Amino acid sequence: MSRLPGGGGPFTNSNFDSSISHNGRWVEFGSSSEVPRVALRGRIADTTDAVSAGESVNGSISGNSCVVAYSDTGTNVGSGTIYGVFAFDRCNDTTTLAGAAFAPEGSSSPPFPVPNRDGSVIAWSTESAINYSTRSGSEYVQAEPITPAGLGDVGRRVAISDNGRLITFDAIGTETSQPNAGIRSVFLLDVQNPTAIEAIAADASGVPFGPAFGPSMSGNGSIVAYTFRSSDIATALLVRDRANGQDRAISAQARNPAVSRDGNYVAFELVGGEIADIYVARSTGPLPFESVEIDLVSYVDGDPTTNTGGSASDPAISAHGRWVSFDSFSPFLLVPAEPVFHQSSHVFVRQRRPAVTVEPIAYGTVTTAVDGTSTVTSNGLAGFQITSIEADGDYGVKAHNCPSVLQPGASCEVTVTFSPSAEGLRTGTLTVRDDSYPTDLLVGQGALTGTLEGVPVTTTTTTTLPPDLGLTIDPDPVEFGERLVGASGPTVEATVTNIGDVTVTVESVSIGGVDAADFSVVVDGCVDEALSPGASCELDLGFVASAAGARTASLAVAGSSATSASAVLQGSGRFDAVLEVSPLVAAGGQVVAILGSGYPASTAVQLTTDIGQSPIDVTTDADGGFIVQLLVLTATPHGPSPIDDVAVVGEYDAAPVEVLVVPSPVRPQATATLTRSSRAYVSR
């Protein structure tokens, strides 16, 4: 484990609140040794530098390590404080003003800006809004703030997806008529459709619950982890699997999650009494985090089973779970312990070492060139990034189905050709490498043995580098908007693109998840298509809501060479409820008929009116309709009198209809007769 930073300088004490690049080579952290500064640590080059000449706070590094977003300490303008949001571009050695945030007097607090993977989008929150800026050339353009409807007191920390479209945050419900009024919960918005706010911490009906706060998100936005607090347990760590619409509990007494880019790992604080330690949960089930393995990260050096006896906090994790940064003041994290270490906080990086086993191949005695197969299995704590697969001697790699990252527990196969160049025993080695971190190279090796009997064959030893493989689906998520239950609508196009450097054949397209039956592939232009590098194919997707409320599923595309891609499918359903009344004009003592249609089948509906007994409780029939007769009371005031249903949010809300109540002598109709031709209604 390494302590940041090394050596002397202005960052040797009081360091905290780190973030880490996807490859683990760069770590950003805050420091208050002299003045508030955001610092950037280059772990390979062993350098530590401030990102600004002046005071800076609340930094965060982009996944590709080029951009650090941070805030200044603000300028007082009388009615409040204006904070500048800046982007330091390490790769181009430039600093750019990305935006500004205003905090009213009494609530002044610098924002926590976060960049997306390449730093092209920077997001942050203020008390009432979500803000973001997009890079245009060498500058950033700040968009109009997004004020989430029905929400306020937005939390200071947000998380952003790799593509910069999705932002997750926590906020308090402000609509007193809604069940989440006064409750802090976690939400997600798409900046391209900012009015459609998705409740992340929500029950099966989509109603937000809480208190829930402090969200973190995977690179594609499919996994969101957050802290939940209830009256029964102090805190718990929950993970939302958006594709399947499920929340899964990871650990009680846990908080402050950090999700890896690939969505397979969550680093978090586990609280015990007055101390906290850092753990990592790894998803091991068929569904994300359906089952997990948990390992201690903030342990005493040399003893992975013993925690520090101090306290550790604010974890950050690299793309595939190999590197975890955190801060602590525990003296036992250093060997030997420093007696005064507890007086200040320091940032540490722990490696969760990947590893693979390579199955040996014994070819026996052969008379000609033959192929053999070796199984490569990942058995470390983190994803093994395969950068090369090589065979030496009279052996050559012919083919393999290994992905670019082999997750723990996963396996792949490598076909190796034995082409003996001489008689007798011939030996070689099959080597699988992870060179993603230059100063700590990882190697897995398996022995290759075979014996030639007869005339030597031409040696055809080759070295095969794993191709850059990958498919993407755009857009992600695929949005269908709101539609009537049971009604079809226009299809939505999704594009599948080969982002690798070898041709990939699309083998299957499927839809899974909780509401998979509501979505369909209407036109499949991808299966059996051979996509050359950069080529795309199209899918026309359909959506027919089977129920009201939010509907989600997952679109999965699988290709050759073990390539795959997935995207979230999102839509919502509503009922087109309609109320009608006949006659439209009535007097006291007369009966009117109220007809409802387009409601959920066999459902209790409540009507309100002031022309008779109210409320009126009715139950719809199998077709979602009802007819109820109502006597107009003689004391009913003359004039228009509305009849309305008690709306169920997200399901139905018919427009009210009116009966004109007139004095008794005026009886335009003697009976309550309702015909289809006489309907007068307004549909919502």
Disulfide bonds with the S-S distance in Angstrom:
Cys66-Cys91 1.83
Cys402-Cys412 2.02
Cys526-Cys537 2.10
